[in-house]
């Protein structure tokens, strides 16, 4: 699955057909070549992701995922990103404010 490369290839192809309709053949040829490049890139990325069983969609909110230089989405080891503190670790600390009066504010 390579949605960005595929979409780019489709849009370049659409633009090439549009320019050819206006008899701008040189520009249409350039867009068609770019569409071919993006289609080849889409095929390559999709094959790599299928072969390596990488996740097809990168979630930027998930700290365990990263993108390699080859465009693959991989998951980090849990030891590298797990910085969660044990529960109730800071529960024993006293409050930072002074004594509270009857109205709800600090004295």
Wavefront OBJ file of the C-alpha trace (Angstrom):
o trace
v 0.000 0.000 0.000
v 1.465 3.324 -1.052
v -1.334 5.896 -1.126
v 0.804 9.022 -1.604
v 2.806 7.736 -4.547
v -0.286 6.233 -6.178
v -2.272 9.459 -5.799
v 0.592 11.499 -7.238
v 0.840 9.153 -10.238
v -2.906 9.386 -10.896
v -2.898 13.191 -10.672
v 0.160 13.569 -12.937
v -1.543 11.289 -15.484
v -4.761 13.287 -15.280
v -2.840 16.531 -15.830
v -0.937 15.034 -18.779
v -4.211 14.080 -20.487
v -5.610 17.544 -19.813
v -2.575 19.292 -21.342
v -2.625 16.977 -24.355
v -6.227 18.060 -24.919
v -5.011 21.658 -25.210
v -2.274 20.590 -27.694
v 0.494 21.296 -25.173
v 2.247 18.051 -26.005
v 5.667 18.890 -24.575
v 4.194 19.692 -21.155
v 1.889 16.674 -21.372
v 4.888 14.456 -22.094
v 6.724 15.826 -19.041
v 3.737 15.137 -16.788
v 3.353 11.640 -18.259
v 7.013 10.877 -17.492
v 6.524 12.096 -13.929
v 3.420 9.890 -13.652
v 5.477 6.888 -14.764
v 8.131 7.627 -12.132
v 5.552 7.931 -9.370
v 3.789 4.730 -10.469
v 7.109 2.873 -10.323
v 7.781 4.352 -6.881
v 4.314 3.291 -5.711
v 4.960 -0.257 -6.879
v 8.366 -0.370 -5.152
v 7.053 0.961 -1.845
v 4.063 -1.393 -1.887
v 6.306 -4.401 -2.555
v 8.727 -3.438 0.225
v 5.940 -2.957 2.719
v 4.343 -6.283 1.799
v 7.641 -8.156 1.883
v 8.750 -6.787 5.256
v 5.271 -6.895 6.794
v 5.637 -3.269 7.812
v 2.647 -1.237 8.870
v 1.105 0.447 5.827
v 0.029 3.576 7.684
v 2.302 5.740 9.836
v 0.626 7.205 12.913
v 2.618 10.269 14.113
v 0.961 10.016 17.549
v 2.393 6.536 18.131
v 5.913 6.907 19.558
v 6.753 3.296 18.743
v 6.589 3.804 14.945
v 9.270 5.254 12.692
v 9.989 5.517 8.966
v 13.237 4.079 7.608
v 15.275 5.621 4.795
v 13.709 3.109 2.421
v 10.223 4.382 3.232
v 9.247 1.451 5.434
v 7.223 1.904 8.600
v 8.673 -0.076 11.486
v 8.043 -0.450 15.199
v 10.737 0.325 17.783
v 11.549 -2.015 20.608
v 9.437 -1.296 23.672
v 12.632 -0.741 25.670
v 13.558 2.277 23.537
v 10.416 4.357 23.998
v 8.777 3.101 27.193
v 9.316 5.941 29.681
v 6.134 5.422 31.657
v 6.507 5.710 35.448
v 4.973 3.128 37.734
v 1.511 4.117 39.025
v 1.265 6.036 42.324
v 4.961 7.014 42.252
v 4.277 10.700 42.880
v 1.207 10.173 45.076
v 3.186 10.520 48.319
v 4.391 14.080 47.627
v 2.761 16.807 49.758
v 0.772 19.539 47.995
v 2.777 22.569 46.801
v 0.351 25.158 48.208
v 0.069 26.282 51.807
v -2.893 25.693 54.057
v -6.285 26.349 52.447
v -8.866 28.536 54.211
v -12.635 28.008 54.326
v -13.242 29.962 51.061
v -11.046 27.659 48.965
v -8.013 29.928 48.582
v -4.557 29.819 50.154
v -3.949 31.925 53.277
l 1 2 3 4 5 6 7 8 9 10 11 12 13 14 15 16 17 18 19 20 21 22 23 24 25 26 27 28 29 30 31 32 33 34 35 36 37 38 39 40 41 42 43 44 45 46 47 48 49 50 51 52 53 54 55 56 57 58 59 60 61 62 63 64 65 66 67 68 69 70 71 72 73 74 75 76 77 78 79 80 81 82 83 84 85 86 87 88 89 90 91 92 93 94 95 96 97 98 99 100 101 102 103 104 105 106 107
